[in-house]
Amino acid sequence: MVARATWKGYLKLGELVSAVALYTGVSASERVALHMVNRRTGNRLSRRFIDPQTGDEVPRDEQVKGYEVASDEYIVLEPEEVAAVTPQGDRTLSIENFVPCGKVDDLYFERPYYLHPAADASQASFAVIREGLRAKKVVAIATAVLFRRPRTLLIRAYDEGLVATTLHYDYEVRSAAEAFEEIGEVKIEREMLDLARHIIKTKTGDFRPEAFEDRYDDALAELVRAKLEGRKIRAPKKPAAKVVSLMDALRESAGIGGKVGKADAKKAPAKKAPTTKAASGKSPARKASATAAAGRTPTRKAG
């Protein structure tokens, strides 16, 4: 594997141990990176920490962390104090229990990592754990100290390896009841529901992430190219607002004109979902090569 491991340790299931390495599963390094610069000089700006009361810059050796207990009143936490209470890990991913696939609410998913055997001697034990998960159609819930914090991870079989996804703590996930408490009950007409089902049926397809288009990143890359080439760039036209009733919107989305009933909705010719090429042929490589032709390539670094 070409990527650099972000963590190395051991995957432990009872007395079965496998040396493993974690590799970042997602990255924003291909996005167009923007920096703050001085408009007048063009120089990149540097960040400095200023004491708002004295107006003086605070050197690094005088910067400490603090917890706000009241407005502008902080308890100072010295680095050695923070280090003393930080849990010490033994570099072990300990599998605590197993859960059927699909039983963990994805609201708890945080960040995925590829889990890979870290030594040839661990290939067999790694494969036993992977195939055991696959055969029983379960995921493993494991705990470890990662990057100085105790974490809970969901581990699942994925191709020839494993994917370990860090999970949010329960206190981090907002209550759905609170989020939806102001949503009132709505009586839905039978025809509306039939049309909605028809639309969903005609547009049902496979999950194709390669077809997703990052229009914001594409627009930034095009703006950079235009600036380098001395071209003016036109802002995309906003679609004209069209006021229609909910029923008309459903009929138009279904490609059906006039009043239709349940039987008509079923008989209506199904429109084949348009095949969307991946980002209309756009890709980070395409954007990079087009910009390189202009003399420079937009810097792509993790934010």
SEGU-495840 format. One record per residue: residue in one letter; x, y, z of N, C-alpha, C, O in turn. Coordinates in steps of 0.1 Angstrom, whole numbers, plus 5000, padded with zeros to 4 digits. Example, Ala and Ser with C-alpha at 12.3 -4.5 7.8 and 13.67 -1.06 7.14 Angstrom:
% residues 2
A513249435078512349555078513249675078514249675085;S512849785071513749895071512950005079513450115080;
END
This chain:
% residues 303
M500849885000500050005000500950125000501850145008;V500650224991501450334989501250435000502250505005;A500050455005499750555015500450525028500850415031;R500750635036501450615049500450585060499350645061;A500750485068499850445079499750565089500750625093;T498550585094498350695104498450635118498550705128;W498350505119498350435132498750285130498250225120;K499550235139499850095138499650035152500050095162;G499149905152498949845165498449705163498949635154;Y497549655171497149515171495549505171494949575180;L495049425163493549395163493449265172494049155168;K492649275183492649165192491149115194490249185197;L491048985192489748915194490048795203490448695198;G489748815216490048705226491548685226492348785229;E492048565223493448535222494048545208495148525206;L493148585198493548595185494048735182493248835185;V495248755178495848885177496448905163497148815157;S496249015157496749045143497349185143496749285147;A498649195138499249325137498549395125498549345114;V498149525128497349595118497849735117498549795125;A497449805106497849945103496550015098495749955091;L496350135103495250215098495650315087496750375089;Y494950325077495150415066493950505064492850455064;T494150635062493050725060492150675048492650655037;G490850665051489950625041489350735032489050715020;V489350855037488850975029489851085031490551095041;S489951165021490951275021490351395013489751375003;A490651515018490251635011491451705003491351814999;S492551625002493751684996493551714981494351794976;E492551664974492451694960491551814958491451864947;R491051874969490251994967491152114964492352114968;V490552214957491352334955491552404968490552434975;A492752434972493052504985493252654983493952694974;L492552734991492652874991493352925003493152865014;H494153025002494853085014494553235015494053295005;M494653285027494453435029495753505025496853475030;V495653605016496753685012496453835013495353875014;N497553905013497454055013497054104999497854074989;R495854164997495454204984496454304977496654294965;R497054384986498054484980499354424976499854464965;T499954344985501254284982501254144975502154104969;G500054074977500053934972500653834981500753724978;N501253884993501953795002500953715010499853765014;R501253585013500453505021500453555036501553585041;L499353555042499253605056499653495066499353385064;S500253535077500553445088499753475100499353585102;R499453365107498553385119499353415131500353345134;R498953505139499553545152498553555163497353585160;F498953515175498053525186498253645194499453675199;I497253735195497353865202496553865214495453825215;D497153925225496353945237495554065235496054175233;P494154045236493254165233493454275243493054395239;Q493854255255493954355265495254435263495254565264;T496354365261497654435260497954475245498754565243;G497354405236497754425222499054365218499454385206;D499654285227500954225224500854085218499854015221;E501754055209501753915204502253825215503253855222;V501653705216501953605226502853505220502453425211;P504153485225505053385219504453245223503753225232;R504953145215504453015216504652955230503752885235;D505752985236506052925250505152975261505152935272;E504353085258503453145267502053115264501153165271;Q501753035254500452995250500052865257500752765256;V498952865264498452745271496952735268496252835264;K496352615271494952595269494252635282494752635293;G492952675279492152725291490652685289490252675277;Y489952665300488552635299487752745305488052795316;E486752795297486052915301484952875311484052795308;V485052935323484152905334483153015335482052995341;A483453135330482553255330482953345319483953315312;S482253445316482553535305483953595307484253665317;D484853555298486253605298487053565310487953625315;E486653445317487353395328487653255326486753175323;Y488953215326489353085322490253015333490953085341;I490052885334490952805342492152755332491852695322;V493352785336494452745327494852605330494952555341;L495052535319495452395319496852385314497052405302;E497852345322499252335317499352215309498752115311;P500352215299500552095291500751965299500251865295;E501551975309501851855317500651805325500451685327;E499751895328498451855335497551785325496951675329;V497451835313496651765303497251625299496551535298;A498551625298499251495295499051395306498851275303;A498951435319498851345330497451275330497351165335;V496451345325495051285325494751225312493651155311;T495551235302495251175289495451025290496450975294;P494350945286494450805287495650745278495850795267;Q496350655284497450595277496950465270496450375277;G497250455258496750335250497850235249499050265251;D497450105247498449995245498549955231499049845227;R498150045222498150025207497349895203497849815195;T496249875210495449755207494049795204493349875211;L493449745193492049755189491349635195491449525189;S490749645206490149535213488649515209487849605211;I488349405202486949385198486149345211486449245218;E485049425213484249405225483049315223482749225231;N482449335211481249255208480949275193481549345186;F479849205189479449205175477949245173477149215182;V477649315162476349365160475949325146476749335137;P474749285143474249255129474449375120474249485124;C474849345108475049455098473849535097472749485096;G473949665096472849755094472149795107471149875106;K472549745118471949775131472449895138471949945148;V473549955133474150075139473750195131473950205119;D473050295137472550415131473750495125474750525132;D473650525112474850595106474950735111475950805107;L474150785119474350915125475550915134476251015137;Y475950795138477050775147478450765140479450765146;F478350745126479550725119480350855118479750965116;E481650855120482450975120483450965108483251035098;R484550885109485550885099486050745096486350675105;P486050705083486450575080487950555078488650655073;Y488550445081489950415079490050275073489150185076;Y490950255064491250115059492150045069493050105074;L491749925073492549845082493249735074492549655067;H494549725076495349635067496349555076496849615086;P496649435072497649365080499049435080499449485069;A499649445091500949525092502149435090503249475090;A501949295090503049205088502549075081501349045083;D503449015074503048895067502548785077501648705073;A503148785089502748675099501348695104500748605109;S500748815101499448845106498348825095497148845098;Q498748785083497848765072496748665076495548685073;A497148555082496148445084495148485095493948465093;S495648545106494748585117493848695112492648695116;F494348785104493548895099492448835090491248885091;A492748735081491748675072490748605080489548605076;V491048545091490048465099489048565105487848535105;I489548675110488548775115487748835104486448845106;R488348865093487548925082486448835077485348875075;E486848705074485948615069484848575079483748535076;G485248575092484248545102483148655103481948625104;L483548775101482548885101481648875089480448895089;R482248835077481548825065480548705066479348715061;A480948595071480148475071478948495081477848455077;K479148565092478048585102477248715099476248735106;K477648785089477048915085476849005097475849065100;V478049025104478049115115479249215114480049195106;V479149315122480249415123480749405137480049365147;A482049435139482649435152482749565159483049665152;I482449575171482649705179483849695187483949605196;A484849785184486149775191486449905198485850015194;T487349905208487850025214489350035213490049935213;A489850155213491250175213491550325216490650405215;V492750355220493150495221493850535208494950485205;L493150625201493650665188493950815189493050895193;F495150855185495450995185495151065198494551175198;R495550995209495451055223494051055228493851105239;R493050995222491650995227491150845226491350775216;P490450805237489750675236488650685225487850775225;R488650585217487650585206486950455205487450345209;T485650455201484950335197484850325182484550425176;L485150205177485150195162484250075158484149975165;L483650095146482949985140483749925129484249995120;I484049795130484949725120484049635112483349555117;R484249645098483449555089484349505078485349565075;A483949385073484749335061484449415049483349465046;Y485549435041485449525029486449475019487649485021;D485949415009486849354998487849255005487449165013;E489149275003490149185009490649235023491549175029;G490049345027490549405040489349435049488349375049;L489649525058488549575068488549725068489449795064;V487349775071487149925073486849945087485849885092;A487550035094487250075107486750215107487450305103;T485550235112484950365112484850415127484150355135;T485450535130485250585143483850625145483150675136;L483350615157481950645160481850765170482650775179;H480850845168480550955177480150895190479450795191;Y480350965201479850935214478350975214477951055206;D477550905223476150935223475851085226474851135221;Y476651145235476351285238476651375226476151495227;E477351335216477651415205476551415194476451505186;V475651315195474551305185473351375191472851335201;R472851475183471651545188470351455187470251365179;S469451485196468251415197467351435184467151545181;A466951325178466051335166464651395171464051475163;A464251355183462951405188462951555189461951625185;E464051615194464151755195464251825181463651925179;A464951765172465151815159463851825151463651915143;F462951725153461751715145460451745153459351725148;E460651795165459451815173458451915167457251905171;E458852005159457952105153457252065140456552135134;I457651945136457051895123455651845126455451745134;G454651905120453251865123452751745114453451705105;E451651695117451051585110450451635097449751745097;V450651575086450051615073449251495067449751385066;K448051535062447251425056447651435041447451535034;I448051315036448551305022447451245013446951135017;E447151315002446151254993446651124987447851114984;R445751034984446150904978446850924965447850864962;E446451024956447051044943448451094945449351054937;M448651184955450051234957450951124961452151114956;L450551034969451350924973451650824962452750774960;D450650804953450850714942451850784932452750714927;L451750914930452750984921454150974927455150954920;A454250994940455550994947456150854945457350844943;R455350744947455850614945456350584931457350524928;H455550644921455950624907457250694904458050634897;I457450814909458750884907459850814913460950794906;I459750764925460750684932461150564924462350524922;K460050494919460350374911461150394898462050324895;T460750504891461350534878462850584880463650574871;K463150644892464450694894465350604903466450654907;T464850484906465650404914466850344906466650294895;G468050344912469150294905470250244914469950224926;D471450234910472550194918473250314924473150424919;F473950294935474750394941476050414933476850314933;R476250534927477450554919478150684923477850784917;P479050674933479650794938480550854928480850974929;E480950784917481850844907481050944899481651034892;A479750944900478951044892478651164900478051264895;F479051174913478751294921479751404916480851384913;E479151524915479951634910480051744921479051794927;D481351774924481651884934481652014926482652064921;R480452074924480352194916481052314922481552404914;Y481152324935481952434941483352424938484052524934;D483952304939485352284936485652304921486652364917;D484752254913484852274898484852424895485652474887;A483952504901483852644899485152714903485552804896;L485752674915486952734919488052714909488852804906;A488152584905489252554895489152634882490152674877;E487852644877487652724865487952864867488552934859;L487652924879487953064882489453084882489953184877;V490252994888491653004888492252994874493053074871;R491752904866492152894852491853024845492753074837;A490653084847490253204840491153324844491553404836;K491553324857492353434862493753424856494353524852;L494253304855495653284850495653314835496653364830;E494553284828494553314813494053454810493953484798;G493653524820493253664817491853674812491453764805;R491053564814489653564809488653604819488953594831;K487553664815486453694824485553574825485353494815;I485153544837484253434839482853474843482653564851;R481853414836480553454839479853364850480053244850;A479153434858478453354869477353274863476653324854;P477153154867476053074862474653144864474453204874;K473753134854472453194855471653114866471652994866;K470853194874470053124883468753094876468153164868;P468252964879466952924872465853014877465753054889;A464953044868463753134871462853054881462552934879;A462453124891461553064901460153034894459653124887;K459652914897458352884891457452834902457752734909;V456352904904455452874915454352774910453652804900;V454352654916453452554912452852484924453452494935;S451752424923451152354934451852224936452552174928;L451752164948452352044952451951934942452751854937;M450651924939450151824929450751844916451251744909;D450851964911451451994897452851954897453351904887;A453551984908455051954909455251804908456151754901;L454351724915454451584915454151524901454851444896;R453151584894452851534881453951564871454251484862;E454451684872455551724863456751644865457451604855;S457051614878458251524881458051384876459051324872;A456851344876456551204871456351204856456251094850;G456351324849456151324835454751294830454551244820;I453851324839452451294836451651424836451751504845;G450851454826450051574825448551544828448151434826;G447851644834446451624837446251534849447251494856;K444951514852444651434864444951284862444551234851;V445551224871445751074870445351014883445451074894;G444950894882444650814894445750714897446750714890;K445450624906446450514909446750434897447850394895;A445650394890445850304879446650374868447550314862;D446350504865447050574855448550594859449450584850;A448850614872450250634876451050504873452150514870;K450350384875451050264873451250234858452350184855;K450350284850450450254835451350364829451850334817;A451650474835452450574829453750524825454350444833;P454250554813455550504809456650554818456750674821;A457450454822458550494831459650554823460150504813;K460050674828461250734821462550674826462750654838;K463350644817464650584821465550694827465650804822;A466050664839466950764846468150794837468750694832;P468350924834469550954826470850904831471050914843;T471650854823472950814827473850934828474151004818;T474350954840475151074843476651034843477050944851;K477351094834478751064834479351124846478951224851;A480451064851481051104863481451254862482451284855;A480751334869480951484869481151534855481951624853;S480251484846480351534832481751524826482151604819;G482451414830483751394825484751474834485951474831;K484351544844485251614852485851524863485251434868;S487151554866487851484876488951564881489351654874;P489551534893490651614898491751614888492451714886;A491951494881493051494871492851584860493751644855;R491551594855491251674844491451824848492051904840;K490951854860491051994864492552034865492952144861;A493351944871494751974873495451994859496252084858;S495151904849495851914836495452034829496252104822;A494152074830493652194823494352324829494652414822;T494552324842495152434849496652434846497252544844;A497252314845498652314842498952374829499952434827;A497952354819498152404806498152554806498752624797;A497552614816497552764818498852814825499052934826;G499652714829500952754835501152724850502252704855;R499952694857500052664871498952564874497952564867;T499052494884498052404889497552454903498452474911;P496252464905495752514918496352414929496252294927;T496852474939497352394950496252314956495152364960;R496452184958495452104964496052044977496851944976;K495652094988496152045001494952025010493952095008;A495151935020494051925029493752055037494752125040;G492452085039492152215045492752245058492452345064;
END
